[in-house]
């Protein structure tokens, strides 16, 4: 065993960042030098954690003791997302390198901290990676990139690196376009990958006992370091406000305008709508711009005259029941209250109102996001009211989603496949607009249910029958 210990310590002595000295101490002695002490009598080794920046190792050889002393520093650090306040980043893999050689790998904890242990004097590098989701990026960032390109603001440091999404060493209109294409999910990856990290130079000097290494992180494309889009602008996914009626015939194409509820000067928009089932978006326009669909493959546009002139690009993509719309421009859209911010060319039979996702954001020409905002649209359809079930099928609860044209009384009942009544809703007084009524279907057995509704308006009484499928919970 003594021979094996001597061989192990001889291997340690080969490390260029360590040095050793011989010393003889009394049998059973213990000497505390540096950060870690290992002491022993013959055949026994004990380890005690201490403070400081060195390592003293002692082991027994018959009655004489040999003492190896390593002097260096403990290297620790923290990974933070580079917002103004800073957000800790856990589960980041941190690898310590010395001239390209891997010395140590660890992972940051939930608070962003990591510990790389003891190192000797010298120059080191860190290599970082994470599987965390790409975040914080939307069309407002594309506008920031264009403002940097035209000299209206200056990106530097990590924010400049985060704009280099095409890895060309340039940050201009092509980078802005790549950000918007990723946001509408026309492309699922950027050439740069998802994460950029900034690490200061790491120099360990003789006499250092502790070296703290602050690491900053940004998602590629998040050049305004928002981490999330402006929380004040995040909506609850509520439907658009009802603004009049839009009579349509089933299956025909129709134009569906979407209105502002307050005056705005808009430099960037990131809008995500939940589209009623059965509707297909065939076109999107904003004042002065016709959108380009990202549902079919397109060639890489390369340098864009529209971008260079400040005109921007309007991109959209529908995937299932989600419509994503992205636009930015150096020349803002100056719109009055009640003006149409969008016009959708739609085909199909509408059954409910559009809903706005919490990820939606509007920003002004300086790329400053607006606070809470709401949009409005006319209620479409040949019928005087619309109703749907969300979700359907369901394993838990479901909602009756109704858009009603005016004042009235709503009542409904639910029966099972055998015609037995399982639920009767309370009568509800309604005005024009959108309503959701919760069905307690989590208590019902699996099967198909019929939902009968009656709405009594001022001049008419109308009825609807819906089918709800309750799946096993």
N, C-alpha and C positions, 0 to 999 in steps of 0.2 A: 504494500500500500504506500509506503514512504517513497519508493521509486516512482510510482505512478504520479504522486503529488509533485515530485521534483520535475518530471517531464512536463506536466501541465503548466507549471510556473515558468519553465524555460520557454515554452511556447508563448506565454503572455509577454515575456521580455522582448520578443521579436516585434511587438507593436511599436511603430515609430513614434507614437504620441505619448509613450510611457517611459519612465526610467526606473531603475532599481538600485537599492543599496543593501549591503550586507550588514547585519548587526547581530550581536550576541546578547541575549538577555537571560535572566535567571529562569530556571525551570518553572513552568506554570505561570509566567508573567503575562501581562496584557498591556499593550501600548495603544493609545488612541491618537491617531494621526489622520486627519482628513475626514471623508464622508462615510466610510464604511470600514468596519474593523472585523477581522476574522482572527480569532485567537484559539489556541489549542494546547493541550498536552499531547503526549504521544498517542496517535490513532484517533484523536477526537478533534472536530472542527466546529466552532460556533460562530454565528454571524449576528452582528448588532448594527442596526441603522443609526447613523449619526448625522449631524449637520456639517456643512462645509463643502470643500471641493477637492478632496483627495481620497486615496484608498490605501490602507495599510493592511497587509496580509501576513500573518504569522502562522507557522506550523512547526510541530515538534520533530526534531531529528535526534533520537536518543535523548540526551539531557541538554543539548544545545538548541537554540532557537534561531531560525533564519527569518529575517524581516524584509519583505519587498514593499517599497513605498511608491505609489503612483500619484502624481500631482496633476490636477486638471480642474475642470469646471463642470457643474451640472447644467445641462441644456434643457430648458423648458420653453413653452410658448403657448400661444392661443390663436385660433383661427376665427376671424370675425368677418361677417358680410359687411361690405364697405358702405353701409348707410350712414347717415349723420349720427344716429345714436349707436349704431353697431348692433348686429344680431349674431349671437354665437352659432358656430357651425360644428355640429357633432358628426361623427362617422366619416371624417376626412382622414385618408391614409397619408401619413407623413413619413418619408424616407430620408435618412441622413446619409449624405454622400461626402466622401473625401477623394477629390480628383477622379470622380466617376465611380469609385468603389463604394458599394453599399456597406455601411457600418451598422445601421439600426433602422428598424421599421416599427412604427406604432400607429395608433388611431386616436384621434381627438375624442374627448368625452362629450356628453350632452351640453356642457358649458363651453365647449370649444378648446379646452386645455389638452396639452400633450406633454409628455416627459420622455426625452431621448437619453437619459442617463448621463454618465460621466464621459467627458472628452478631454483630450489634451490640447495644448496650444496649437493653433493653426487656422486655416481657412476652410470653411465647410459650405456645402450647398444643401438645400432642401428640395425634394421632389414631392409634389402633392397631387392627389386625385380623390374624386368622390363620385359616388353613384347617385347623389341627390338630384332631384328633378330640376330641370331648367325652369327658371322662374323670373318674375319681375319685369318681363319684356313685353312691350306692346308698341303701338304705332307712335305714341309720344316719343319713344326712344328714337324712332326713325327720323322724326322732326328734329330732335336734338343733333343727330348726326348731320343733317342737312344744314342746320344753323352753324355747326362747327365748320363744315366744308365751305360755306359762304362767308365765314369770318364774323358772324354775329355773336358767337361765343367760342371759347377755346376749351377743348378737352385735353387733359394731360394725365400722366401717370396711369393708374389702373383703369380709369374710365376711357382713356384713349385706347388702351389695349383691348378693352371690352368692345370697342367699336370695330376692331379689326377682324370682323367675322369671316371674311373671305381669305384671311392670311396673306394679303398682298402688301401689307405694310402701309396701306392707304386707308383713309376713312372718308368716303365720299358717297355719291348717289348710289353706287352699286351696293355698298354696305347697307344703306337705308332700305333699298329694295329687297335685299336678302332678309332683313329683319321682318319686313311686312309679309313676305312670302312664308316665312316660318310661322308667323303669328296666325295666318289664315290656314295653316297646315297644308299648304301646297308642297312645301318641302318639310321633312321631319328632322333634318339635321343641318347644322351649319358646318362649313369646312373647318372652322376653328374648334369644333366640339362645343361643349356646354359651359365649361368653367375656366375662368382665368384667376390666377393667384399672383400675389405680389409679396416677395420676401426681401427684407433688407439684407445687405452684405453681412455675413457671419464671420467675425474675426474673434478668436479666443486668444487672450493674452496670458502670459505667465502671471500668476497671482490672481486671476479671475476665479471666483468660487461659484458664481451663478450667472448664466447667460440667458436672458429672456428674448425670445424671437417672436415679435408680432407678425402675424400673417393676415393679409387682407384678401378677400375673395369677392368676385362678381360673376354673375352669369354673363356669358358673351351676349352682347346686345343690350344689356341693362345699363346704358351709358348715363342715365340719370340716377342710378343706384337706388331705385325705389324699393327693391326687394319684393314688394307687392305693388300693384297700381294703387293710386291714392285711396286710402281706406275711406275717406269721406265721400268718394264717388262710387263706392261699391254698393250696388243695389241688392235688394233681397230676392230678385228674380220675379218681381211682380209684373202683372200684365201692363201693357200700355194703357193710358187713359183713353176712355171712349170719347171721340170727337165727331159726333154726327153719324150718319148712316152712309153706307156704300153698297148699293144694290147690285148684285151680280147674279148671273145665271150659272147653274151647276156646270162645271167643266170648262167654262170659257176663260180666256185670258182677261185679266183686269189689272189696272194700275192701282197700287195701294200706297198712298202717301203717308209719311210719318212726320209729325210736326214737333217743333220745339215748343215748350211751354214757357220759355223765357228767352229774351234776346241774348245772342251769343256771337262772339267772334271766334271761329273755330280754325285752329291750325292742324289738329290731328284728331281723328276719331278711331276708336277701337270699339266696335259694337258687335255683340253676340246675341242673336235672337233664338228663342225656342219657337219653332214654326209648327202650327197645328198640323196634325196628321193629314196626309193626302194632298198637301200643297207643294208645288215645285216652284222655286224661284228661277225665273228665266232671264232676269235682268235687274241691275241695280244702277240707279243714277243719283247724283247729287247735283246741285246747281252748277252747271258748266262742265260737268265731268260725267262720262259714261263708264261704268265699271267693266273690268275684265274678269271673266269667270276663271277661277283656278280649278274647276272640276275636271277639265280635260288637260292633257299635257301641253305645255307651251315651250317654245324655244327660249333659251336664256337671252334676255333682252339686251344685255350688255349696256354700254353708256346710253343714257336716255336724255334726249333733248328736253322732254317735258320736265324731268327732274332738274336739269341744269337751269331752266327758266323759272323754276319755283312752282310749276304747275302741279307736281305730285302725281301719284297714281292711285286710282280707286280699284282695289282688288276685293273679290268676294268669293266665297266657296260655301256650298251647302253640302253637309254630310249628314244624312238621315234627317232628323228634326232640328238640326243646328245650322244656322246661317251665320257665318263670320264675315264682317265687313271692315275693311281697313283703308283709311285715307289719311294723307298728310300733304301739306303744301306750304311753301314759304309765303304765298299770297293767301291770306285766310278767307274763309267763308264768313261774311258779315251778314247775319240773319236776324230778322226781327222776331219777336214773339209771335208764334202761330205760323211761321214760315215752314215750308217743307224742307227738312234736312236730308231726307231720302225719298226716293220713289222706287217701289218694288214692282216689277212686272211678274205677275203671279198666275199660275195655272192650277186649276183644281177647285174643289168645293171647300170653302173655309168652314170650319166647325167651331172655332174659338179665336180669341184675340192673340196676337203676337205677345211673347213675354221677353223681357230683357234680362240677360244673364248678369250675375254679380261681377263678372270680369270686365264689363263695359266701362269705357272711360272716354271723356271728351276733354281736350286741352286747348288753350288759346294759342295765339301765334308765337308766344315766347316759350311754348312747351310746358306751361304751367297748368296742371289738371284743374278742372272745375270741381267744386264740391258736389253735393247731392243734386242730381238733376232727374227730370222725368220727361218722357216722350209720350206723344198722343197719336192716335190714328182713328179713322172712322171704322165703325163696326161693319164688316163686309157680310154679304150673303143675300140670297134671294128671299130667304125666310126672315121673319121679323125678329127671331132670336136664335141663338146657337147654344148648344150644350154638348159636353163631352165628358168622358171618364178618364181620370189620370191618377195612377197608371192603370192600364187594363191590358192584360191580366195583372192581378196583384196578389201578393202573398200576405199582405198585412192590410193597411187601410187604403181607401181610394177617395178621391175628391170628385164631386160634381163640379165641372167648370162651366159656368154660364155667362153669356154676354146678353144682356137684356136691353130692349130699346126704350123703356120708360117705367113709370110707376105701375105697381101691380102686387098681386099676392102669389107666392110660390108655395106649392106643397108637393110631396112625393111619397111614394111607398115602394118597398122592395119585397119581392116574393121569390121563393125558390123554384126549382124545376117542377115541384109537385103543386105549385100554386099556393103554398102556405106563406102568409105574410111574416117576414122576419124583422122588418123595421118600418116604422112610419115616422117621417120627419115632421118636426114642428113647422107650422105655417110661418113663412117669412115674408115681411113686407120689403119690396125692392123699389129702387129707383133705376134710372138708366146707368149702365156700366157693367163691370165685371164682378162676378161673385164666385166664391168657392164654398161648397158645402161638404163637410167631412162625413163619409160613410163609415160606420164602425165595423167594417168587414173583417177585422182581425179576429172577431169572435165567431165568424160563420164557418161552416164546414166547406170543404172543397166542392166546387161545382159551378153551375151557371145560374145566374140570378137575373131577373127582369126588374128594371128600375122604371117606374111610371111617374112622369112629371106632368103637372098642370100649372100653367101660368095664367092668371086672370088679370088682364090689362084693363085699361079704362074703356076700350072699345071692342075688345075681342078676348076670347078664351082659346088658348092653344095647348096642345098636349104633345108629349114626346115619349117614346119607349126606347130604352137603351138596354144592352146586354152586358153584364159584368161577369168576368170569369175569375173565380177565386181559386188560386193555385194552393197547393199544400204549403204550409208555413214551416 
